[in-house]
Amino acid sequence: MTDRWATFDCYGTLIDWMGGIRFTLARLWPDADPDALLARYHAIEPVVQEGRGIPYRTVLAEALTKLAAEEALALPAGERAALADSLPAWPVFPEVPATLTELRDRGWRLAILSNTDPAFLEASLTAIGVPVDERVVASEIGSYKPAFGHWEAFFTRTGADRRRHVHVAASLFHDVQPCAALGLPCVWINREAETSDLPRAGELADLTGLPGTLEALVPTGDG
């Protein structure tokens, strides 16, 4: 019987990407609306990433600089790397360590497919405290999701059986949509209470019920 694999996006799914960025934007510009800045940043970052294999540290710096320019905000001296410097301290969602531990105890192999750099991901996984079996990061493969490179690299590296694999992610744009295009099952972690018509294998508000959901999609004896 082949292994069962669960792949995960990291930032937004396991790590509080939105909260981490919002906190930094509020620190840089305390008189601006942090939620409006966050929404604009959320639109800028994919444009900076598209078609490029630059390090995520560079993406963060360029996107922050572009945000400041578009919003006519002065970026304080020495703060171009503010988001990159803050990333290792972005908080882990509280249910994540126990959920990932339970999945490992049930025999699932875990992989992270992340739009980031190895050092950033290492810091976040250290904070989570649960080992994973594979990591695919954008700066190593030369592309950012929603491009298909992360999934292609994962299957090439692991030889995972696609019938015994499920992806888990919070982003419709970066993960759910490309999984639908690839015909891969994806459990959407809908932390922001969004709505979508995109096909997915399941939908949860957080990771608390994930082990049962994955067991239903790929039972132990299946395959």
Backbone as CSV, one residue per row, in Angstrom:
resi,resn,N_x,N_y,N_z,CA_x,CA_y,CA_z,C_x,C_y,C_z
1,MET,0.848,-1.197,0.000,0.000,0.000,0.000,0.887,1.253,0.000
2,THR,0.602,2.198,-0.877,1.386,3.419,-0.947,1.008,4.376,0.181
3,ASP,1.941,5.293,0.455,1.726,6.274,1.524,0.574,7.214,1.192
4,ARG,-0.041,7.708,2.249,-1.013,8.792,2.107,-0.286,10.105,2.373
5,TRP,-0.476,11.070,1.473,0.199,12.361,1.578,-0.820,13.481,1.735
6,ALA,-0.546,14.374,2.680,-1.266,15.647,2.783,-0.255,16.765,2.542
7,THR,-0.498,17.563,1.502,0.346,18.723,1.267,-0.370,19.969,1.773
8,PHE,0.415,20.933,2.234,-0.147,22.135,2.848,0.511,23.385,2.275
9,ASP,-0.301,24.405,2.041,0.235,25.751,1.995,0.594,26.118,3.430
10,CYS,1.567,27.012,3.600,1.978,27.378,4.956,1.343,28.688,5.411
11,TYR,1.578,29.763,4.664,1.209,31.104,5.127,-0.241,31.423,4.766
12,GLY,-1.044,31.548,5.796,-2.484,31.685,5.657,-3.211,30.432,6.088
13,THR,-2.523,29.294,6.007,-3.110,28.006,6.365,-2.612,27.527,7.724
14,LEU,-1.290,27.539,7.899,-0.678,27.113,9.160,-0.190,28.302,9.988
15,ILE,0.271,29.321,9.291,0.817,30.531,9.910,-0.102,31.702,9.571
16,ASP,-0.300,32.610,10.529,-1.207,33.740,10.331,-0.553,34.804,9.440
17,TRP,-0.619,34.576,8.143,-0.067,35.464,7.113,-0.746,36.828,7.180
18,MET,-2.080,36.830,7.215,-2.821,38.086,7.228,-2.496,38.890,8.485
19,GLY,-2.534,38.250,9.636,-2.264,38.949,10.883,-0.835,39.454,10.965
20,GLY,0.120,38.654,10.472,1.511,39.065,10.513,1.770,40.292,9.660
21,ILE,1.233,40.311,8.461,1.419,41.463,7.580,0.672,42.680,8.124
22,ARG,-0.562,42.465,8.556,-1.360,43.585,9.093,-0.648,44.261,10.255
23,PHE,-0.062,43.462,11.148,0.636,44.024,12.304,1.785,44.920,11.861
24,THR,2.540,44.474,10.862,3.679,45.264,10.383,3.213,46.531,9.683
25,LEU,2.180,46.436,8.871,1.661,47.626,8.195,1.148,48.649,9.205
26,ALA,0.490,48.177,10.255,-0.010,49.086,11.295,1.139,49.744,12.048
27,ARG,2.222,49.014,12.228,3.394,49.605,12.900,4.045,50.675,12.030
28,LEU,4.143,50.403,10.732,4.796,51.348,9.834,3.974,52.617,9.645
29,TRP,2.648,52.447,9.545,1.771,53.585,9.251,0.590,53.584,10.220
30,PRO,0.821,53.987,11.456,-0.220,53.896,12.496,-1.442,54.768,12.235
31,ASP,-1.318,55.772,11.369,-2.460,56.642,11.101,-3.289,56.182,9.897
32,ALA,-2.832,55.160,9.198,-3.561,54.642,8.037,-4.482,53.505,8.469
33,ASP,-5.393,53.133,7.585,-6.322,52.036,7.846,-5.606,50.716,7.555
34,PRO,-5.280,49.923,8.561,-4.490,48.715,8.316,-5.227,47.671,7.483
35,ASP,-6.536,47.609,7.610,-7.289,46.630,6.830,-7.306,47.002,5.352
36,ALA,-7.419,48.297,5.056,-7.369,48.741,3.668,-5.986,48.503,3.081
37,LEU,-4.944,48.775,3.859,-3.582,48.524,3.383,-3.357,47.034,3.146
38,LEU,-3.872,46.201,4.045,-3.714,44.761,3.892,-4.393,44.275,2.618
39,ALA,-5.584,44.759,2.356,-6.300,44.362,1.142,-5.522,44.771,-0.104
40,ARG,-4.955,45.970,-0.084,-4.178,46.421,-1.240,-2.897,45.611,-1.382
41,TYR,-2.244,45.326,-0.261,-1.030,44.500,-0.311,-1.345,43.125,-0.896
42,HIS,-2.481,42.591,-0.485,-2.912,41.270,-0.945,-3.053,41.240,-2.468
43,ALA,-3.414,42.376,-3.069,-3.522,42.458,-4.525,-2.171,42.681,-5.190
44,ILE,-1.279,43.389,-4.531,0.019,43.732,-5.118,0.967,42.539,-5.162
45,GLU,1.019,41.745,-4.099,2.039,40.695,-4.005,2.001,39.710,-5.174
46,PRO,0.834,39.188,-5.595,0.842,38.256,-6.728,1.362,38.881,-8.022
47,VAL,1.150,40.171,-8.201,1.656,40.849,-9.400,3.179,40.882,-9.375
48,VAL,3.748,41.130,-8.201,5.202,41.134,-8.054,5.771,39.737,-8.312
49,GLN,5.057,38.710,-7.916,5.535,37.332,-8.049,5.392,36.775,-9.456
50,GLU,4.400,37.224,-10.189,4.002,36.551,-11.427,5.154,36.430,-12.426
51,GLY,5.414,35.204,-12.850,6.413,34.930,-13.875,7.845,35.109,-13.431
52,ARG,8.090,35.222,-12.130,9.441,35.472,-11.624,9.822,34.411,-10.600
53,GLY,11.116,34.151,-10.497,11.619,33.202,-9.514,12.467,33.867,-8.453
54,ILE,12.209,35.144,-8.197,13.013,35.898,-7.232,12.746,35.417,-5.807
55,PRO,13.702,35.625,-4.898,13.483,35.215,-3.503,12.260,35.914,-2.901
56,TYR,11.619,35.228,-1.977,10.442,35.816,-1.343,10.814,37.059,-0.541
57,ARG,12.012,37.092,0.008,12.472,38.300,0.702,12.402,39.508,-0.235
58,THR,12.777,39.300,-1.503,12.714,40.380,-2.487,11.270,40.727,-2.813
59,VAL,10.415,39.710,-2.930,8.993,39.945,-3.176,8.411,40.834,-2.082
60,LEU,8.683,40.498,-0.838,8.138,41.265,0.282,8.605,42.719,0.230
61,ALA,9.877,42.925,-0.063,10.412,44.281,-0.114,9.817,45.072,-1.271
62,GLU,9.744,44.450,-2.439,9.189,45.150,-3.599,7.706,45.466,-3.407
63,ALA,6.961,44.505,-2.869,5.527,44.723,-2.674,5.273,45.813,-1.639
64,LEU,6.059,45.830,-0.573,5.898,46.866,0.442,6.221,48.244,-0.139
65,THR,7.287,48.328,-0.918,7.671,49.595,-1.546,6.592,50.069,-2.511
66,LYS,6.043,49.137,-3.282,4.982,49.480,-4.232,3.726,49.936,-3.498
67,LEU,3.405,49.262,-2.409,2.248,49.664,-1.613,2.417,51.102,-1.114
68,ALA,3.580,51.418,-0.581,3.831,52.761,-0.071,3.675,53.797,-1.179
69,ALA,4.209,53.483,-2.366,4.124,54.430,-3.474,2.682,54.628,-3.924
70,GLU,1.936,53.533,-4.050,0.553,53.635,-4.522,-0.341,54.375,-3.537
71,GLU,-0.055,54.220,-2.247,-0.888,54.843,-1.221,-0.339,56.185,-0.761
72,ALA,0.733,56.656,-1.428,1.359,57.933,-1.088,1.752,58.003,0.385
73,LEU,2.341,56.897,0.860,2.810,56.818,2.235,4.331,56.804,2.245
74,ALA,4.923,57.501,3.175,6.380,57.506,3.296,6.828,56.227,3.999
75,LEU,7.691,55.459,3.331,8.241,54.263,3.961,9.411,54.710,4.839
76,PRO,9.328,54.506,6.142,10.400,54.985,7.023,11.769,54.444,6.620
77,ALA,12.780,55.234,6.856,14.148,54.838,6.507,14.500,53.507,7.169
78,GLY,15.128,52.637,6.387,15.576,51.354,6.904,14.495,50.308,7.057
79,GLU,13.282,50.580,6.557,12.156,49.661,6.769,11.759,48.896,5.512
80,ARG,12.524,48.958,4.444,12.143,48.244,3.223,12.019,46.736,3.473
81,ALA,12.794,46.231,4.403,12.756,44.799,4.718,11.867,44.489,5.913
82,ALA,10.964,45.408,6.260,10.173,45.228,7.484,9.353,43.946,7.465
83,LEU,8.712,43.637,6.347,7.896,42.418,6.293,8.766,41.170,6.383
84,ALA,9.869,41.165,5.658,10.765,40.007,5.698,11.320,39.803,7.109
85,ASP,11.691,40.903,7.746,12.240,40.790,9.095,11.203,40.293,10.092
86,SER,9.931,40.597,9.844,8.883,40.198,10.784,8.411,38.769,10.577
87,LEU,8.622,38.216,9.391,8.002,36.926,9.042,8.308,35.800,10.038
88,PRO,9.544,35.622,10.502,9.784,34.515,11.434,8.961,34.571,12.711
89,ALA,8.423,35.753,13.043,7.614,35.888,14.258,6.114,35.819,13.980
90,TRP,5.707,35.652,12.720,4.274,35.535,12.434,3.708,34.341,13.202
91,PRO,2.557,34.495,13.845,2.075,33.452,14.771,1.522,32.215,14.075
92,VAL,1.674,31.100,14.758,1.082,29.830,14.332,-0.388,29.819,14.755
93,PHE,-1.282,29.405,13.862,-2.677,29.246,14.277,-2.745,28.193,15.383
94,PRO,-3.539,28.427,16.429,-3.432,27.620,17.652,-3.694,26.132,17.477
95,GLU,-4.570,25.744,16.537,-4.914,24.323,16.391,-3.923,23.543,15.536
96,VAL,-2.965,24.247,14.920,-2.115,23.603,13.914,-1.201,22.518,14.489
97,PRO,-0.416,22.766,15.536,0.495,21.712,16.001,-0.211,20.407,16.354
98,ALA,-1.322,20.493,17.081,-2.031,19.273,17.481,-2.601,18.542,16.268
99,THR,-3.106,19.295,15.288,-3.678,18.659,14.106,-2.613,17.943,13.297
100,LEU,-1.490,18.603,13.055,-0.421,17.966,12.281,0.142,16.749,13.028
101,THR,0.241,16.861,14.335,0.705,15.715,15.130,-0.257,14.545,14.994
102,GLU,-1.552,14.809,15.048,-2.535,13.739,14.899,-2.444,13.091,13.518
103,LEU,-2.266,13.905,12.494,-2.133,13.338,11.146,-0.925,12.421,11.053
104,ARG,0.191,12.839,11.612,1.373,11.968,11.603,1.095,10.675,12.373
105,ASP,0.415,10.792,13.507,0.093,9.609,14.296,-0.809,8.650,13.525
106,ARG,-1.635,9.180,12.622,-2.520,8.351,11.807,-1.819,7.802,10.565
107,GLY,-0.555,8.143,10.392,0.219,7.583,9.283,0.332,8.457,8.053
108,TRP,-0.207,9.669,8.104,-0.099,10.569,6.959,1.319,11.117,6.860
109,ARG,1.816,11.214,5.643,3.050,11.942,5.386,2.682,13.378,5.027
110,LEU,3.504,14.311,5.475,3.187,15.726,5.362,4.220,16.446,4.505
111,ALA,3.739,17.358,3.669,4.628,18.185,2.858,4.110,19.610,2.843
112,ILE,5.023,20.554,2.695,4.684,21.970,2.605,5.018,22.455,1.203
113,LEU,4.048,23.094,0.553,4.244,23.711,-0.760,4.032,25.205,-0.566
114,SER,5.117,25.974,-0.519,5.021,27.348,-0.033,5.662,28.361,-0.969
115,ASN,5.009,29.513,-1.078,5.543,30.648,-1.830,6.519,31.429,-0.956
116,THR,7.653,30.825,-0.647,8.581,31.489,0.273,10.004,31.006,0.011
117,ASP,10.904,31.325,0.946,12.309,30.929,0.885,12.588,29.874,1.955
118,PRO,13.623,29.040,1.771,13.899,27.985,2.742,14.090,28.482,4.171
119,ALA,14.814,29.583,4.355,15.083,30.053,5.718,13.809,30.512,6.411
120,PHE,12.935,31.184,5.671,11.659,31.603,6.254,10.827,30.389,6.655
121,LEU,10.726,29.422,5.751,9.920,28.242,6.050,10.496,27.472,7.234
122,GLU,11.805,27.376,7.310,12.435,26.689,8.439,12.058,27.355,9.757
123,ALA,12.071,28.686,9.784,11.706,29.399,11.013,10.259,29.117,11.402
124,SER,9.373,29.090,10.410,7.956,28.851,10.697,7.715,27.414,11.140
125,LEU,8.385,26.458,10.513,8.208,25.059,10.914,8.795,24.809,12.305
126,THR,9.857,25.509,12.638,10.388,25.412,13.999,9.359,25.904,15.004
127,ALA,8.668,26.987,14.657,7.622,27.515,15.540,6.462,26.533,15.668
128,ILE,6.105,25.852,14.574,5.022,24.866,14.606,5.429,23.653,15.440
129,GLY,6.660,23.206,15.272,7.195,22.135,16.107,6.815,20.728,15.695
130,VAL,6.356,20.539,14.464,5.988,19.210,13.969,6.796,18.932,12.698
131,PRO,7.518,17.820,12.636,8.333,17.554,11.445,7.480,17.271,10.217
132,VAL,8.023,17.615,9.052,7.363,17.297,7.783,8.324,16.485,6.926
133,ASP,7.769,15.811,5.923,8.550,14.882,5.116,9.109,15.499,3.841
134,GLU,8.538,16.588,3.387,9.000,17.224,2.147,8.652,18.700,2.185
135,ARG,9.483,19.503,1.519,9.245,20.937,1.414,9.519,21.368,-0.023
136,VAL,8.603,22.145,-0.582,8.808,22.737,-1.904,8.595,24.232,-1.744
137,VAL,9.625,25.020,-2.021,9.520,26.469,-1.853,9.782,27.169,-3.181
138,ALA,9.148,28.319,-3.336,9.154,29.031,-4.607,10.555,29.399,-5.064
139,SER,11.380,29.890,-4.144,12.688,30.385,-4.556,13.595,29.270,-5.060
140,GLU,13.302,28.034,-4.707,14.107,26.905,-5.184,13.632,26.383,-6.534
141,ILE,12.345,26.455,-6.817,11.837,25.904,-8.081,11.642,26.975,-9.142
142,GLY,11.764,28.248,-8.768,11.712,29.321,-9.748,10.332,29.754,-10.176
143,SER,9.303,29.435,-9.385,7.953,29.903,-9.705,7.128,29.995,-8.432
144,TYR,6.095,30.829,-8.512,5.179,31.034,-7.397,3.797,30.506,-7.757
145,LYS,3.122,29.884,-6.789,1.720,29.544,-6.987,0.943,30.828,-7.270
146,PRO,-0.034,30.776,-8.168,-0.803,29.620,-8.643,-0.212,28.850,-9.821
147,ALA,1.013,29.179,-10.266,1.661,28.311,-11.257,1.739,26.891,-10.702
148,PHE,1.826,25.922,-11.586,1.711,24.519,-11.173,3.017,23.913,-10.661
149,GLY,4.103,24.696,-10.656,5.419,24.137,-10.359,5.546,23.448,-9.025
150,HIS,4.869,23.949,-7.993,4.976,23.321,-6.677,4.454,21.885,-6.700
151,TRP,3.293,21.678,-7.320,2.722,20.330,-7.368,3.552,19.416,-8.264
152,GLU,4.032,19.945,-9.369,4.879,19.144,-10.261,6.143,18.694,-9.534
153,ALA,6.775,19.621,-8.801,7.984,19.271,-8.053,7.680,18.263,-6.955
154,PHE,6.559,18.436,-6.272,6.200,17.506,-5.202,6.045,16.087,-5.728
155,PHE,5.290,15.909,-6.788,5.073,14.555,-7.302,6.350,13.964,-7.887
156,THR,7.180,14.793,-8.499,8.453,14.307,-9.030,9.376,13.842,-7.909
157,ARG,9.462,14.623,-6.859,10.375,14.301,-5.757,9.927,13.086,-4.954
158,THR,8.623,12.966,-4.723,8.125,11.948,-3.790,7.599,10.692,-4.469
159,GLY,7.214,10.792,-5.735,6.548,9.664,-6.382,5.205,9.350,-5.753
160,ALA,4.597,10.332,-5.094,3.318,10.112,-4.401,2.230,9.692,-5.380
161,ASP,1.375,8.792,-4.910,0.209,8.344,-5.671,-0.846,9.448,-5.617
162,ARG,-1.230,9.981,-6.760,-2.195,11.078,-6.790,-3.543,10.671,-6.198
163,ARG,-3.841,9.370,-6.192,-5.109,8.909,-5.629,-5.077,8.894,-4.102
164,ARG,-3.884,9.041,-3.530,-3.732,9.005,-2.072,-3.102,10.303,-1.561
165,HIS,-3.472,11.372,-2.221,-2.944,12.692,-1.893,-4.091,13.691,-1.795
166,VAL,-3.988,14.608,-0.823,-4.931,15.717,-0.679,-4.131,16.969,-0.355
167,HIS,-4.487,18.075,-1.001,-3.865,19.361,-0.688,-4.776,20.115,0.274
168,VAL,-4.158,20.914,1.156,-4.892,21.660,2.181,-4.407,23.098,2.148
169,ALA,-5.329,24.049,1.970,-4.880,25.431,1.818,-6.012,26.411,2.066
170,ALA,-5.615,27.651,2.392,-6.580,28.706,2.669,-6.837,29.617,1.474
171,SER,-5.910,29.677,0.529,-6.026,30.664,-0.551,-6.751,30.098,-1.764
172,LEU,-7.839,30.735,-2.132,-8.546,30.359,-3.362,-7.662,30.589,-4.576
173,PHE,-7.022,31.746,-4.634,-6.225,32.128,-5.794,-4.963,31.274,-5.944
174,HIS,-4.212,31.118,-4.847,-2.923,30.445,-4.924,-3.025,28.921,-4.940
175,ASP,-4.092,28.347,-4.368,-4.121,26.902,-4.149,-5.383,26.205,-4.635
176,VAL,-6.546,26.671,-4.216,-7.777,25.959,-4.571,-7.997,25.987,-6.082
177,GLN,-7.799,27.139,-6.682,-8.006,27.261,-8.127,-7.043,26.398,-8.931
178,PRO,-5.721,26.434,-8.674,-4.844,25.548,-9.439,-5.092,24.070,-9.176
179,CYS,-5.464,23.707,-7.958,-5.798,22.298,-7.699,-6.984,21.860,-8.546
180,ALA,-7.980,22.738,-8.663,-9.137,22.417,-9.506,-8.699,22.219,-10.953
181,ALA,-7.800,23.073,-11.425,-7.319,22.956,-12.797,-6.519,21.684,-13.012
182,LEU,-5.807,21.245,-11.985,-4.980,20.042,-12.074,-5.760,18.764,-11.766
183,GLY,-6.978,18.904,-11.302,-7.760,17.737,-10.922,-7.308,17.114,-9.621
184,LEU,-6.754,17.921,-8.724,-6.271,17.426,-7.436,-7.265,17.784,-6.335
185,PRO,-7.541,16.878,-5.402,-8.455,17.203,-4.306,-7.829,18.219,-3.366
186,CYS,-8.616,19.220,-3.003,-8.123,20.265,-2.104,-9.161,20.530,-1.025
187,VAL,-8.724,20.536,0.218,-9.581,20.950,1.323,-9.303,22.421,1.586
188,TRP,-10.336,23.224,1.445,-10.214,24.668,1.623,-10.373,25.013,3.094
189,ILE,-9.354,25.655,3.666,-9.424,26.145,5.039,-9.898,27.591,4.959
190,ASN,-11.180,27.778,5.148,-11.825,29.067,4.894,-11.852,29.901,6.170
191,ARG,-10.698,30.419,6.549,-10.574,31.172,7.794,-11.256,32.536,7.730
192,GLU,-11.465,33.063,6.525,-12.012,34.406,6.376,-13.509,34.405,6.059
193,ALA,-14.150,33.223,6.142,-15.592,33.103,5.868,-15.951,33.679,4.500
194,GLU,-15.165,33.293,3.492,-15.413,33.725,2.119,-16.427,32.795,1.454
195,THR,-16.844,33.160,0.252,-17.693,32.294,-0.557,-17.009,32.056,-1.891
196,SER,-17.229,30.888,-2.476,-16.611,30.554,-3.748,-17.363,29.406,-4.401
197,ASP,-17.394,29.439,-5.742,-17.956,28.337,-6.509,-16.884,27.370,-6.991
198,LEU,-15.628,27.616,-6.626,-14.564,26.718,-7.070,-14.764,25.317,-6.494
199,PRO,-14.542,24.284,-7.282,-14.675,22.926,-6.749,-13.586,22.628,-5.730
200,ARG,-13.960,21.928,-4.678,-12.995,21.493,-3.672,-13.510,20.214,-3.032
201,ALA,-12.585,19.489,-2.424,-12.935,18.207,-1.817,-13.557,18.365,-0.447
202,GLY,-13.349,19.513,0.176,-13.909,19.772,1.498,-13.679,21.218,1.873
203,GLU,-14.352,21.666,2.907,-14.204,23.036,3.387,-14.335,23.047,4.900
204,LEU,-13.371,23.687,5.566,-13.355,23.779,7.021,-13.011,25.205,7.419
205,ALA,-13.462,25.614,8.594,-13.148,26.952,9.088,-11.723,27.040,9.619
206,ASP,-11.182,25.927,10.084,-9.792,25.851,10.525,-9.369,24.389,10.433
207,LEU,-8.228,24.028,10.995,-7.716,22.670,10.820,-8.270,21.671,11.834
208,THR,-9.123,22.128,12.745,-9.549,21.254,13.838,-10.147,19.944,13.342
209,GLY,-11.009,19.982,12.359,-11.652,18.765,11.865,-10.933,18.101,10.710
210,LEU,-9.711,18.541,10.424,-9.021,18.043,9.230,-8.719,16.544,9.252
211,PRO,-8.252,15.968,10.360,-7.952,14.529,10.317,-9.144,13.687,9.866
212,GLY,-10.332,13.954,10.392,-11.510,13.197,9.979,-11.853,13.413,8.526
213,THR,-11.695,14.653,8.058,-11.980,14.965,6.656,-11.033,14.209,5.734
214,LEU,-9.737,14.201,6.062,-8.773,13.489,5.216,-9.006,11.983,5.246
215,GLU,-9.361,11.460,6.418,-9.627,10.016,6.512,-10.806,9.625,5.625
216,ALA,-11.808,10.493,5.550,-12.958,10.203,4.696,-12.580,10.248,3.213
217,LEU,-11.640,11.142,2.857,-11.231,11.261,1.454,-10.287,10.132,1.039
218,VAL,-9.385,9.744,1.940,-8.431,8.667,1.626,-8.375,7.724,2.828
219,PRO,-9.312,6.770,2.912,-9.326,5.836,4.046,-8.041,5.020,4.133
220,THR,-7.735,4.532,5.326,-6.493,3.801,5.564,-6.311,2.642,4.610
221,GLY,-7.348,1.878,4.397,-7.218,0.687,3.570,-7.420,0.929,2.090
222,ASP,-7.641,2.180,1.689,-7.914,2.484,0.281,-6.629,2.429,-0.512
223,GLY,-6.654,1.818,-1.667,-5.496,1.773,-2.549,-4.652,0.553,-2.322
